[in-house]
Amino acid sequence: MNNLHNNRSVIPVIAPSVLLIILIWLGYEILQGFLAIIAWALIVTYIMWPMYEWIQVKLRHDAVLSASVMTGIIAVTLLFGFYWLANVLQQEVATVYQSLTINHMRLPTEVPDNIKNIPWLGHYLQQYLDQIHANQDGARAKLLALGRQGLGEMGELAGNIGKNIIQLGLIIVALFFFFRDGQNALSQLRRALRIFIGDDYKNYLETVGNTTQAVVYGLVLAALGQGLIAGIGYAIASVNAPVLLGVLTALFALVPMGATLIWLPVGLGLMLTENYWQGIGLLLWGVLAISTVDNIIRPLVISGAGHIPFLVVLFGVFGGLTAFGAIGLFIGPVILSILLTVWRTFLLQNQNK
């Protein structure tokens, strides 16, 4: 009889927890197809929150109107930005492909004397030219294949934007509600985390914010900045397809010193084709302007974001991209940073043992 009474007294305690677990599982089953959309909307909301607060002040804290204005600005910027970039890239890839198809490779057979005399570099470039001229058809075929691949990928990119316009629309709709109700949702999240994990939730939320900031400003914006600066340099040096090369520079710039793999060969190529001043100018631009972002600004931003090790952010980015796709650019570093915070908290709580 006592056992029956004890079982009945335990049921009211266990039942809500079991029900909560079941509801969370059902909620996940319903939303799993939209988790990437929700994650992107949350990231954009976090990035644009300072601007949203400024708009709120200007509009006398009208949450609905402020959220509408902020969402409208983002929607117009994304749609026109993607449309312009896809068109420009497709045109430039087509131009490069056409140039490779019509014009045979017009590289000199010998490295100019003023470059040939540079130790190691001159000898290496001469060997490279000899290999190209020894198998000109093979080298040209490789370049044409790269051009066709790039043109196809640009077309696929434009097609995917059209196919995924519904997802983009859902992100924009989610942005409105995240801006409007963001403060209230964050307060509820803080209360829930305090119940489950205690006051340590503050450290975890701070880690999420700092890591997102490090990725956005230390990697993404730094890479975009390098791509923009490089694109300006390519345009001034009269290089074909400056926007395409700028985009490639930005993508490679996600890796430390990766941008150098684009602007350095372009600068050397200009010098090989006897465009000495353009080549020298681009190389100086790369060293003094593009590399400054990589070597000085990026480490300062990341190291200043809550003392998050640069290696954690870097491995988090590439591991996240491998595991989760594009959204992993943010999710990967956040997960590793939270793991690091849990480890530090554990050591701190047990330092006297």
MARFIKOL-609207 format. One line per field, with one value per residue (C-alpha): residue number from 0; residue in three letters; x, y, z. Coordinates in steps of 0.1 Angstrom, whole numbers, plus 2048, in hexadecimal, padded with zeros to 3 digits. Example, Ala and Ser with C-alpha at 12.3 -4.5 7.8 and 13.67 -1.06 7.14 Angstrom:
<pts>
num: (0,1)
residuo: (ALA,SER)
px: (87B,889)
py: (7D3,7F5)
pz: (84E,847)
</pts>
This chain:
<pts>
num: (0,1,2,3,4,5,6,7,8,9,10,11,12,13,14,15,16,17,18,19,20,21,22,23,24,25,26,27,28,29,30,31,32,33,34,35,36,37,38,39,40,41,42,43,44,45,46,47,48,49,50,51,52,53,54,55,56,57,58,59,60,61,62,63,64,65,66,67,68,69,70,71,72,73,74,75,76,77,78,79,80,81,82,83,84,85,86,87,88,89,90,91,92,93,94,95,96,97,98,99,100,101,102,103,104,105,106,107,108,109,110,111,112,113,114,115,116,117,118,119,120,121,122,123,124,125,126,127,128,129,130,131,132,133,134,135,136,137,138,139,140,141,142,143,144,145,146,147,148,149,150,151,152,153,154,155,156,157,158,159,160,161,162,163,164,165,166,167,168,169,170,171,172,173,174,175,176,177,178,179,180,181,182,183,184,185,186,187,188,189,190,191,192,193,194,195,196,197,198,199,200,201,202,203,204,205,206,207,208,209,210,211,212,213,214,215,216,217,218,219,220,221,222,223,224,225,226,227,228,229,230,231,232,233,234,235,236,237,238,239,240,241,242,243,244,245,246,247,248,249,250,251,252,253,254,255,256,257,258,259,260,261,262,263,264,265,266,267,268,269,270,271,272,273,274,275,276,277,278,279,280,281,282,283,284,285,286,287,288,289,290,291,292,293,294,295,296,297,298,299,300,301,302,303,304,305,306,307,308,309,310,311,312,313,314,315,316,317,318,319,320,321,322,323,324,325,326,327,328,329,330,331,332,333,334,335,336,337,338,339,340,341,342,343,344,345,346,347,348,349,350,351,352)
residuo: (MET,ASN,ASN,LEU,HIS,ASN,ASN,ARG,SER,VAL,ILE,PRO,VAL,ILE,ALA,PRO,SER,VAL,LEU,LEU,ILE,ILE,LEU,ILE,TRP,LEU,GLY,TYR,GLU,ILE,LEU,GLN,GLY,PHE,LEU,ALA,ILE,ILE,ALA,TRP,ALA,LEU,ILE,VAL,THR,TYR,ILE,MET,TRP,PRO,MET,TYR,GLU,TRP,ILE,GLN,VAL,LYS,LEU,ARG,HIS,ASP,ALA,VAL,LEU,SER,ALA,SER,VAL,MET,THR,GLY,ILE,ILE,ALA,VAL,THR,LEU,LEU,PHE,GLY,PHE,TYR,TRP,LEU,ALA,ASN,VAL,LEU,GLN,GLN,GLU,VAL,ALA,THR,VAL,TYR,GLN,SER,LEU,THR,ILE,ASN,HIS,MET,ARG,LEU,PRO,THR,GLU,VAL,PRO,ASP,ASN,ILE,LYS,ASN,ILE,PRO,TRP,LEU,GLY,HIS,TYR,LEU,GLN,GLN,TYR,LEU,ASP,GLN,ILE,HIS,ALA,ASN,GLN,ASP,GLY,ALA,ARG,ALA,LYS,LEU,LEU,ALA,LEU,GLY,ARG,GLN,GLY,LEU,GLY,GLU,MET,GLY,GLU,LEU,ALA,GLY,ASN,ILE,GLY,LYS,ASN,ILE,ILE,GLN,LEU,GLY,LEU,ILE,ILE,VAL,ALA,LEU,PHE,PHE,PHE,PHE,ARG,ASP,GLY,GLN,ASN,ALA,LEU,SER,GLN,LEU,ARG,ARG,ALA,LEU,ARG,ILE,PHE,ILE,GLY,ASP,ASP,TYR,LYS,ASN,TYR,LEU,GLU,THR,VAL,GLY,ASN,THR,THR,GLN,ALA,VAL,VAL,TYR,GLY,LEU,VAL,LEU,ALA,ALA,LEU,GLY,GLN,GLY,LEU,ILE,ALA,GLY,ILE,GLY,TYR,ALA,ILE,ALA,SER,VAL,ASN,ALA,PRO,VAL,LEU,LEU,GLY,VAL,LEU,THR,ALA,LEU,PHE,ALA,LEU,VAL,PRO,MET,GLY,ALA,THR,LEU,ILE,TRP,LEU,PRO,VAL,GLY,LEU,GLY,LEU,MET,LEU,THR,GLU,ASN,TYR,TRP,GLN,GLY,ILE,GLY,LEU,LEU,LEU,TRP,GLY,VAL,LEU,ALA,ILE,SER,THR,VAL,ASP,ASN,ILE,ILE,ARG,PRO,LEU,VAL,ILE,SER,GLY,ALA,GLY,HIS,ILE,PRO,PHE,LEU,VAL,VAL,LEU,PHE,GLY,VAL,PHE,GLY,GLY,LEU,THR,ALA,PHE,GLY,ALA,ILE,GLY,LEU,PHE,ILE,GLY,PRO,VAL,ILE,LEU,SER,ILE,LEU,LEU,THR,VAL,TRP,ARG,THR,PHE,LEU,LEU,GLN,ASN,GLN,ASN,LYS)
px: (800,81C,82D,80E,80B,830,82B,80D,821,83E,828,81F,845,850,832,839,85E,854,839,853,86C,851,846,86A,86F,84E,858,879,868,852,86D,88C,886,887,8A4,8BC,8A4,89F,8C4,8CC,8B0,8BE,8E1,8D6,8C1,8DF,8F5,8DC,8CF,8E3,8D4,8B2,8B6,8C0,8A1,88B,898,891,86D,866,868,84C,855,83F,849,86E,86E,85D,876,894,886,87F,8A2,8B1,89A,8A1,8C6,8C7,8B2,8C3,8E6,8E2,8D3,8EF,90B,8FD,8FA,91C,92D,91C,926,94A,94E,93F,958,976,969,965,987,997,984,98C,9AF,9CB,9E1,9F7,A10,A34,A4D,A66,A62,A6D,A91,A88,A73,A8A,AA6,A91,A9E,A88,A6A,A78,A83,A61,A4E,A64,A5E,A38,A39,A4D,A33,A16,A27,A31,A0D,9FA,9DB,9D8,9DC,9C2,9AA,9AE,9A6,988,97B,97E,96C,950,94D,94C,932,91D,920,915,8F7,8EF,8F3,8DA,8C2,8C5,8BC,89C,894,89A,887,86D,888,895,871,86D,88E,881,860,872,888,86A,85E,881,886,864,864,88A,88D,870,87D,8A0,891,87E,89D,8B1,897,895,8BB,8BE,8A5,8B8,8DD,8DE,8F1,90B,8F2,901,923,914,8FF,91D,931,917,916,93C,942,928,938,95A,94E,93B,955,975,96E,951,953,979,977,95D,973,991,97D,971,993,9A2,986,98F,9B3,9AA,994,9AF,9C9,9B1,9AF,993,976,97E,95D,963,986,97A,960,97B,992,976,96F,994,998,983,9A4,9C1,9D8,9C0,9BA,9DF,9D8,9C4,9D4,9F8,9F4,9E0,9FB,A16,A02,A00,A25,A2A,A15,A2B,A11,A2C,A1D,9FB,A0B,A22,A05,9EE,A09,A0F,9E9,9E7,A03,9F9,9D3,9C5,9DD,9D9,9B5,9C2,9E0,9D5,9B0,9A3,9B8,9B0,98A,98A,9A1,98D,96C,96B,98E,983,9A1,9A5,9AB,989,977,98B,985,961,95B,969,95B,939,939,941,926,90A,910,910,8FF,91C,931,920,914,936,949,92C,92B,951,952,935,948,967,953,944,967,974,956,95C,980,977,95D,975,995,999,994)
py: (800,817,80F,818,839,841,839,851,86C,868,86A,890,896,881,886,8AB,8A3,885,89B,8B6,89E,890,8B3,8BE,89F,8A5,8CA,8BF,8A7,8C4,8DF,8CA,8D4,8F9,8F9,907,923,92B,92A,942,95A,959,961,97E,98B,98A,99C,9B7,9BC,9DC,9EC,9E0,9F1,A11,A0F,A09,A29,A3D,A2E,A34,A0F,A03,9DE,9D5,9F3,9EF,9CA,9D1,9EB,9D6,9B7,9CC,9DA,9B7,9A8,9C2,9C0,99A,998,9B3,9A9,985,98E,9A7,990,971,985,995,975,962,97D,97D,958,958,973,95F,93F,951,961,93F,92F,94A,955,93C,93F,95D,958,960,944,953,965,98A,990,9A7,98A,96E,97C,979,95C,93C,94F,955,931,924,93A,930,90B,912,923,907,8EE,902,906,8E1,8D7,8F5,8E2,8D0,8F0,902,8E4,8E6,90B,906,8EB,902,91D,906,8FA,91D,927,909,911,935,929,910,92B,941,923,91A,93D,93A,918,922,943,934,92C,950,95C,947,955,979,971,961,980,996,982,97E,9A3,9AB,990,98B,99C,988,967,96E,974,953,941,94F,944,921,91D,929,90E,8F2,8FB,916,937,928,930,953,946,930,94C,964,949,946,96C,96F,952,95F,981,972,95F,97C,997,983,96B,973,999,998,980,996,9B4,9A3,99A,9BE,9CD,9B3,9B9,9DE,9D6,9BE,9D9,9F4,9DC,9D6,9B0,99D,993,9A7,99E,979,97B,990,975,95A,96F,972,94D,944,95F,94A,937,94A,957,947,968,967,949,960,982,976,960,97C,996,97F,977,99C,99F,980,990,9AF,9C4,9CD,9EB,9DB,9BB,9CD,9E4,9C6,9B4,9D2,9D6,9B2,9B5,9D7,9D7,9B3,9A2,9BD,9B0,98C,992,9AD,9B5,991,983,9A3,99E,979,97B,998,985,975,966,94C,93A,940,91B,912,92A,91E,8F9,900,912,8F6,8DA,8EB,8F0,8CB,8BF,8D8,8EA,910,915,902,921,92E,90F,8FD,918,91D,8F8,8F6,916,90A,8E9,8FD,912,8F3,8E5,906,907,8E3,8EA,90A,8F8,8DC,8F0,8E8,8C2)
pz: (800,809,7E8,7D5,7E8,7E0,7BB,7BA,7CB,7B2,793,796,798,77B,763,75B,753,73D,72B,726,716,6FF,6F5,6EE,6D8,6C5,6C1,6B3,69A,68E,68C,681,65C,667,680,667,65E,683,68A,66D,679,69C,690,67A,697,6AE,695,68D,6B0,6B7,698,6A2,6C4,6B3,69D,6BC,6CC,6AC,6AA,6CF,6D8,6C1,6C0,6A2,68D,696,68E,66D,662,66D,65B,63B,63A,63D,623,609,610,60D,5EE,5DA,5E7,5DD,5BB,5B3,5BE,5AB,58B,58D,596,579,560,56C,56C,549,53E,54C,53B,51A,51D,523,506,4EC,4F6,4F8,516,510,52C,524,51F,537,558,555,55F,57D,58C,581,596,5B6,5CA,5CA,5BC,59A,596,5A2,58A,56D,575,576,554,545,551,543,521,520,523,518,50D,52E,542,52D,530,556,556,53F,556,574,561,557,57B,588,56F,578,59D,598,585,5A0,5BA,5A8,5A4,5C9,5D3,5BE,5CC,5F0,5EE,606,620,61D,621,641,64F,648,659,677,679,67F,69D,6AB,6AA,6B9,6D4,6D9,6FB,70A,6FB,709,72C,72A,71F,73C,755,746,746,76A,774,762,766,781,77F,767,74B,74A,740,725,716,717,705,6EA,6E5,6E5,6CE,6B5,6B6,6B1,692,684,689,68B,66E,658,657,657,638,627,62E,61F,601,5FD,601,5E9,5CF,5D0,5CA,5AD,59D,5A0,591,574,57B,569,57F,59E,5AF,5A9,5B7,5D4,5DD,5DA,5F0,60A,60A,60E,628,640,645,654,638,61F,60C,603,5ED,5D6,5D5,5D4,5B5,5A4,5AC,59F,580,578,57B,565,54A,54C,55F,578,589,58D,59B,5B3,5BE,5C4,5D8,5EE,5F2,5FD,616,625,623,61E,636,651,656,659,66E,686,686,686,6A3,6B8,6B3,6BA,6D9,6E6,6E4,707,704,6EC,6DD,6B8,6B2,6C1,6AA,68C,692,69B,67A,664,67A,67B,655,651,66A,664,643,640,662,672,66C,68C,69D,69D,6B0,6C8,6D2,6D7,6EB,702,706,710,728,738,73C,74C,763,76E,776,789,79E,7A7,7AA,7CF,7CB)
</pts>
